[in-house]
């Protein structure tokens, strides 16, 4: 759909036209204090700026609209905001009112920015309460720089990272989804793909469930193990993971084990011939020791050694990891899976039948799962054993094989 053919409600997602900070001044009243936008967007914002007094009651509102997402159409543009009132006797009117607003074109969806604008407001409240960052106009240059970084990174990458006075936050535009994420299985391993840390979630006053679950999302635990470690109901944990997947904060990957096999996907060119940013990411995720980082060449040497029929243990032994190559195999493999450059070769145990299983101590229920359709991961999760234990058990029986796919 051409831009000139777009209309309100067409479902298209446009970029930010501008970002502004509005506040209530004791003598001037509601005002746009700081505004950032590209020069070619200036004409689109002219009517909004010149007629701000007509919408100011919604941008800097009464308490009834505080901490609510507001969306206003103003001719060619739409304003999205989240007004905040901080009550404190240190202010002249015993309160400070502010609103950082995103401006998009009138035809654009704005829902993709709602999560970001809420998080940004909570972040700025903390900075204001701790450092009077917003109310002190001596900080206007720093505020403008932060809003400018937000504006440019959101438009370029759909997310941005801010770090002000040692408080860090990552904001992300959430794309419209055509399908909900798949159901989370007990043996799926959640992994955080944006640089949130537990302290940041706590700082942003995220719900108590997130605070309980997040510290245990470590790239090693399956969903069932996360639930046990966090003391949270498994179904609640799986719904939390599903929600985080929807918001592109978490991905699920197969459980990692040295006995696993992996192979490169056909469309892995972006990994084998990485640009500067990808090279940096390979080193970051592939280094076992941050003070003695692996090289890009060493990471690629490890990656190209992964293939069908060769386990991770085989590769680490061949390349003498970690004694010679300081490679973090687990983190590098999980990064490659998230980048869709690598896939796990799944094992499906299949018992062909016979009078009895050679390993007499096997659980009959486990044996029933050797049907050629149940993955090794599911069996490992159900019986709380190591993959190597089951592989060793199967190797002892001539009538049991693995299907690989």
C-alpha positions as CSV (number, residue, x, y, z in Angstrom):
1,X,0.0,0.0,0.0
2,X,1.4,3.4,-1.0
3,X,1.7,6.1,1.6
4,X,-0.8,8.3,-0.2
5,X,-3.3,5.5,-0.1
6,X,-3.1,4.9,3.6
7,X,-5.9,5.8,6.0
8,X,-6.6,5.6,9.7
9,X,-7.3,2.0,10.6
10,X,-5.5,0.5,7.6
11,X,-3.3,-1.5,9.9
12,X,0.0,-0.2,8.7
13,X,2.9,0.5,11.1
14,X,4.7,3.8,10.5
15,X,7.9,5.2,12.0
16,X,8.1,7.9,14.6
17,X,7.5,11.4,13.3
18,X,8.8,12.9,16.6
19,X,9.1,12.6,20.3
20,X,8.5,15.3,22.9
21,X,8.5,16.0,26.6
22,X,5.6,18.0,27.9
23,X,5.2,19.2,31.5
24,X,3.3,21.7,33.6
25,X,5.2,24.9,34.3
26,X,4.0,26.9,37.3
27,X,3.6,30.1,35.3
28,X,3.4,29.0,31.7
29,X,1.0,26.0,32.4
30,X,1.1,23.0,30.1
31,X,3.9,23.2,27.5
32,X,6.0,21.2,25.1
33,X,9.4,21.6,26.8
34,X,11.7,19.5,24.5
35,X,11.0,18.1,21.1
36,X,13.1,16.0,18.7
37,X,12.4,15.2,15.1
38,X,14.1,15.2,11.7
39,X,14.0,18.4,9.7
40,X,11.9,16.9,7.0
41,X,9.2,16.1,9.6
42,X,8.9,19.6,10.8
43,X,6.0,20.5,8.6
44,X,4.1,17.5,9.8
45,X,4.4,18.7,13.4
46,X,3.7,22.4,12.8
47,X,-0.1,22.2,13.5
48,X,0.5,20.2,16.6
49,X,3.0,22.7,18.1
50,X,1.0,25.7,17.1
51,X,-2.3,24.3,18.5
52,X,-0.9,22.5,21.6
53,X,-3.2,24.5,23.9
54,X,-6.2,22.7,22.3
55,X,-5.0,19.2,23.3
56,X,-2.9,20.1,26.4
57,X,-5.8,19.0,28.8
58,X,-5.2,15.5,27.5
59,X,-1.4,15.6,27.4
60,X,-1.1,17.2,30.8
61,X,-4.4,16.0,32.2
62,X,-6.4,15.9,35.5
63,X,-5.6,13.0,37.9
64,X,-8.4,10.9,36.3
65,X,-6.3,10.3,33.2
66,X,-3.0,9.8,35.0
67,X,-1.1,6.6,34.1
68,X,-3.4,5.8,31.2
69,X,-2.3,5.4,27.6
70,X,-3.7,8.4,25.7
71,X,-4.0,8.6,21.9
72,X,-5.0,11.8,20.1
73,X,-5.4,12.5,16.4
74,X,-4.2,16.0,15.5
75,X,-4.6,16.5,11.8
76,X,-1.7,14.7,10.0
77,X,-0.4,13.0,13.1
78,X,-1.3,10.9,16.2
79,X,0.0,11.6,19.6
80,X,0.6,8.7,22.0
81,X,1.4,9.5,25.7
82,X,1.3,8.2,29.2
83,X,0.9,11.1,31.6
84,X,2.4,10.9,35.1
85,X,1.8,13.0,38.3
86,X,4.4,12.8,41.0
87,X,3.1,14.1,44.4
88,X,5.9,15.7,46.6
89,X,6.2,18.8,48.8
90,X,9.5,19.6,47.2
91,X,7.7,20.9,44.1
92,X,6.1,24.4,44.0
93,X,2.6,23.1,43.5
94,X,3.4,20.0,45.5
95,X,3.3,17.9,42.3
96,X,5.3,17.5,39.1
97,X,3.3,16.5,35.9
98,X,5.1,15.2,32.8
99,X,4.4,13.2,29.7
100,X,6.8,11.9,27.1
101,X,4.8,11.5,23.9
102,X,5.5,9.6,20.7
103,X,4.2,11.1,17.5
104,X,3.3,8.9,14.5
105,X,1.4,9.6,11.3
106,X,-2.5,9.6,11.6
107,X,-2.8,6.4,9.5
108,X,-0.2,4.4,11.6
109,X,-0.9,1.9,14.3
110,X,0.4,3.1,17.6
111,X,-0.2,0.0,19.8
112,X,3.3,-1.3,19.0
113,X,4.7,1.6,21.1
114,X,2.3,1.3,24.1
115,X,4.5,-1.1,26.1
116,X,7.6,1.1,25.4
117,X,5.9,4.3,26.5
118,X,4.7,2.7,29.8
119,X,8.1,1.4,30.6
120,X,9.7,4.7,29.7
121,X,7.4,6.6,32.0
122,X,8.2,4.2,34.9
123,X,11.9,4.6,34.2
124,X,11.7,8.4,34.2
125,X,9.7,8.4,37.5
126,X,12.7,6.6,39.1
127,X,15.2,9.0,37.7
128,X,13.0,12.0,38.9
129,X,12.6,10.7,42.4
130,X,16.3,9.8,42.8
131,X,17.9,12.6,40.9
132,X,15.2,15.2,39.9
133,X,16.3,14.4,36.4
134,X,13.2,15.8,34.6
135,X,12.1,18.7,36.8
136,X,15.6,20.3,36.9
137,X,15.9,22.2,33.6
138,X,19.7,22.2,34.0
139,X,19.3,18.6,32.6
140,X,17.6,19.7,29.4
141,X,20.6,18.9,27.2
142,X,20.9,15.4,28.7
143,X,17.1,14.9,28.3
144,X,17.2,16.0,24.7
145,X,20.1,13.7,24.0
146,X,18.2,10.8,25.5
147,X,15.0,11.5,23.5
148,X,17.1,12.0,20.3
149,X,18.7,8.6,20.9
150,X,15.3,7.0,21.5
151,X,13.8,8.6,18.4
152,X,16.6,7.5,16.1
153,X,17.2,4.0,17.4
154,X,13.4,3.3,17.5
155,X,13.1,4.3,13.8
156,X,16.3,2.5,12.8
157,X,16.0,-0.7,14.8
158,X,12.6,-0.7,16.5
159,X,14.3,-0.8,19.9
160,X,16.6,1.4,21.9
161,X,18.9,1.2,24.9
162,X,19.1,4.1,27.4
163,X,21.5,4.4,30.3
164,X,21.1,7.5,32.4
165,X,22.8,7.9,35.8
166,X,23.6,4.1,35.8
167,X,19.9,3.2,35.3
168,X,19.6,1.1,32.2
169,X,16.5,0.2,30.1
170,X,15.7,-1.3,26.8
171,X,12.6,-0.3,24.9
172,X,11.1,-2.2,22.1
173,X,8.3,-1.7,19.5
174,X,6.1,-4.8,19.4
175,X,5.1,-5.8,15.9
176,X,1.5,-6.8,15.2
177,X,1.3,-10.6,15.3
178,X,-0.7,-12.6,12.8
179,X,-0.4,-15.7,14.9
180,X,0.1,-16.2,18.7
181,X,3.3,-18.1,19.7
182,X,3.2,-21.8,19.8
183,X,2.3,-23.6,23.1
184,X,5.3,-24.0,25.4
185,X,6.3,-27.5,26.2
186,X,7.7,-28.7,29.6
187,X,11.1,-29.3,28.0
188,X,11.5,-26.0,26.1
189,X,14.3,-23.9,27.4
190,X,13.5,-20.1,27.6
191,X,16.3,-17.7,26.9
192,X,16.3,-13.9,27.2
193,X,17.2,-12.2,23.9
194,X,17.1,-8.6,25.0
195,X,19.5,-7.2,27.6
196,X,17.2,-7.0,30.5
197,X,18.5,-8.0,33.9
198,X,16.5,-8.8,37.0
199,X,17.4,-5.5,38.6
200,X,16.0,-3.6,35.6
201,X,12.7,-5.6,35.8
202,X,12.5,-4.8,39.5
203,X,13.3,-1.1,38.9
204,X,10.5,-0.9,36.3
205,X,8.0,-2.3,38.9
206,X,7.3,-5.4,36.8
207,X,4.8,-7.8,38.2
208,X,5.8,-10.2,41.0
209,X,5.5,-13.2,38.8
210,X,8.3,-11.9,36.5
211,X,10.5,-11.1,39.5
212,X,10.0,-14.7,40.7
213,X,10.6,-16.4,37.3
214,X,13.3,-14.2,35.6
215,X,16.3,-15.1,37.8
216,X,15.9,-18.7,36.8
217,X,15.7,-18.1,33.0
218,X,19.4,-18.9,32.6
219,X,19.6,-20.8,29.2
220,X,20.0,-24.1,31.1
221,X,16.6,-24.8,32.7
222,X,13.7,-26.3,30.9
223,X,10.3,-24.7,31.6
224,X,9.6,-27.4,34.2
225,X,12.9,-26.7,36.0
226,X,12.2,-23.0,35.9
227,X,8.9,-23.6,37.6
228,X,10.4,-25.7,40.3
229,X,13.3,-23.3,41.0
230,X,10.9,-20.3,41.1
231,X,8.3,-22.0,43.2
232,X,5.7,-21.0,40.6
233,X,2.9,-23.2,39.0
234,X,4.2,-24.8,35.8
235,X,1.2,-23.6,33.7
236,X,1.8,-20.1,34.9
237,X,5.4,-20.2,34.0
238,X,4.5,-21.6,30.5
239,X,2.0,-18.7,30.0
240,X,4.7,-16.2,31.2
241,X,7.2,-17.6,28.7
242,X,4.6,-17.5,25.9
243,X,3.8,-13.9,26.7
244,X,7.5,-13.0,26.7
245,X,7.9,-14.8,23.3
246,X,5.0,-12.7,22.0
247,X,6.7,-9.5,23.1
248,X,10.0,-10.6,21.6
249,X,11.8,-10.6,24.9
250,X,12.3,-14.4,25.2
251,X,12.9,-17.2,22.7
252,X,12.7,-20.9,23.4
253,X,15.5,-23.2,22.3
254,X,16.2,-27.0,22.7
255,X,17.8,-28.1,25.9
256,X,21.6,-28.1,25.6
257,X,23.7,-31.2,26.2
258,X,27.2,-32.3,25.2
259,X,25.6,-35.4,23.5
260,X,23.5,-33.2,21.2
261,X,24.2,-32.8,17.5
262,X,23.6,-29.6,15.5
263,X,23.9,-28.7,11.8
264,X,24.0,-25.4,10.0
265,X,20.9,-24.2,8.2
266,X,21.1,-23.5,4.4
267,X,20.6,-19.8,5.0
268,X,23.5,-19.3,7.4
269,X,25.5,-16.9,5.1
270,X,25.0,-14.0,7.6
271,X,26.9,-16.0,10.2
272,X,29.7,-17.5,8.1
273,X,30.4,-14.1,6.5
274,X,29.6,-11.7,9.4
275,X,29.7,-8.0,9.2
276,X,31.2,-5.9,12.1
277,X,28.1,-6.0,14.3
278,X,27.7,-9.8,13.8
279,X,31.4,-10.4,14.5
280,X,31.1,-8.5,17.8
281,X,28.0,-10.6,18.7
282,X,29.9,-13.9,17.9
283,X,32.8,-12.9,20.2
284,X,30.4,-11.7,22.9
285,X,28.4,-15.0,23.0
286,X,31.2,-17.3,22.1
287,X,33.8,-16.2,24.7
288,X,34.1,-18.3,27.9
289,X,36.2,-15.7,29.6
290,X,35.4,-11.9,29.1
291,X,39.0,-11.1,30.0
292,X,40.4,-13.5,27.4
293,X,37.9,-13.4,24.5
294,X,37.7,-15.8,21.7
295,X,38.4,-14.6,18.2
296,X,35.9,-14.6,15.3
297,X,38.1,-17.1,13.6
298,X,37.9,-19.5,16.6
299,X,34.1,-19.1,16.8
300,X,33.7,-19.9,13.1
301,X,36.1,-22.9,13.5
302,X,33.7,-24.2,16.2
303,X,30.6,-23.4,14.2
304,X,31.8,-25.1,11.0
305,X,32.7,-28.3,13.0
306,X,29.1,-28.8,14.0
307,X,27.4,-31.3,11.7
308,X,25.0,-34.3,11.6
309,X,26.6,-37.3,13.2
310,X,29.0,-35.3,15.3
311,X,28.2,-34.4,18.9
312,X,29.2,-31.3,20.8
313,X,31.4,-33.5,23.0
314,X,33.2,-34.7,19.8
315,X,33.8,-31.2,18.6
316,X,35.0,-29.9,22.0
317,X,37.4,-32.8,22.3
318,X,38.7,-32.3,18.7
319,X,39.3,-28.6,19.2
320,X,40.5,-28.9,22.8
321,X,37.8,-26.8,24.3
322,X,38.2,-25.1,26.8
323,X,41.9,-25.9,27.4
324,X,43.0,-24.3,24.1
325,X,40.0,-22.6,22.5
326,X,38.2,-20.5,25.2
327,X,34.8,-21.1,23.6
328,X,31.5,-21.1,25.5
329,X,29.8,-23.9,23.4
330,X,26.4,-23.6,25.1
331,X,25.9,-19.8,24.7
332,X,27.3,-19.7,21.2
333,X,25.0,-22.5,20.0
334,X,22.0,-20.9,21.6
335,X,22.8,-17.6,20.0
336,X,23.1,-19.3,16.6
337,X,19.7,-21.0,17.1
338,X,18.1,-17.7,18.0
339,X,19.7,-16.3,14.8
340,X,18.1,-19.2,12.9
341,X,21.6,-20.2,11.5
342,X,21.7,-23.5,13.4
343,X,19.3,-26.3,14.2
344,X,19.3,-29.1,16.6
345,X,19.3,-32.7,15.2
346,X,16.6,-34.3,17.2
347,X,16.8,-37.9,18.5
348,X,13.7,-40.1,18.6
349,X,14.3,-43.5,20.4
350,X,12.6,-46.5,18.7
351,X,12.3,-49.9,20.2
352,X,11.7,-52.5,17.5
353,X,10.3,-55.0,19.9
354,X,11.4,-58.3,21.3
355,X,10.8,-60.5,24.3
356,X,12.5,-58.1,26.7
357,X,14.6,-55.0,26.7
358,X,18.3,-56.0,27.3
359,X,18.7,-53.4,30.0
360,X,16.4,-55.0,32.6
361,X,16.2,-52.0,34.9
362,X,14.4,-49.8,32.4
363,X,11.1,-48.2,33.5
364,X,8.2,-49.8,31.4
365,X,6.6,-46.4,31.0
366,X,9.9,-45.1,29.5
367,X,10.1,-48.1,27.2
368,X,6.6,-47.2,25.9
369,X,7.9,-43.8,24.9
370,X,10.5,-45.4,22.6
371,X,8.0,-45.2,19.8
372,X,10.0,-43.3,17.2
373,X,7.8,-40.2,17.7
374,X,8.7,-39.0,21.2
375,X,11.9,-36.8,21.4
376,X,14.7,-37.6,23.7
377,X,14.1,-34.2,25.3
378,X,10.6,-35.1,26.3
379,X,11.8,-38.4,27.9
380,X,14.6,-36.6,29.7
381,X,12.2,-34.1,31.1
382,X,9.6,-36.6,32.2
383,X,12.0,-39.0,34.0
384,X,14.4,-36.3,35.2
385,X,17.5,-38.1,33.9
386,X,20.5,-37.0,31.8
387,X,20.4,-37.5,28.0
388,X,23.7,-39.5,28.3
389,X,22.0,-42.0,30.7
390,X,19.3,-42.8,28.1
391,X,21.8,-42.9,25.2
392,X,23.9,-45.4,27.2
393,X,20.8,-47.4,28.0
394,X,19.8,-47.6,24.4
395,X,23.3,-48.5,23.2
396,X,23.0,-51.7,25.4
397,X,20.0,-53.0,23.5
398,X,20.3,-54.3,19.9
399,X,16.6,-53.8,19.2
400,X,16.5,-50.1,20.0
401,X,17.8,-47.4,17.6
402,X,17.5,-43.7,17.2
403,X,15.7,-41.9,14.4
404,X,17.3,-38.6,13.6
405,X,15.6,-35.6,12.1
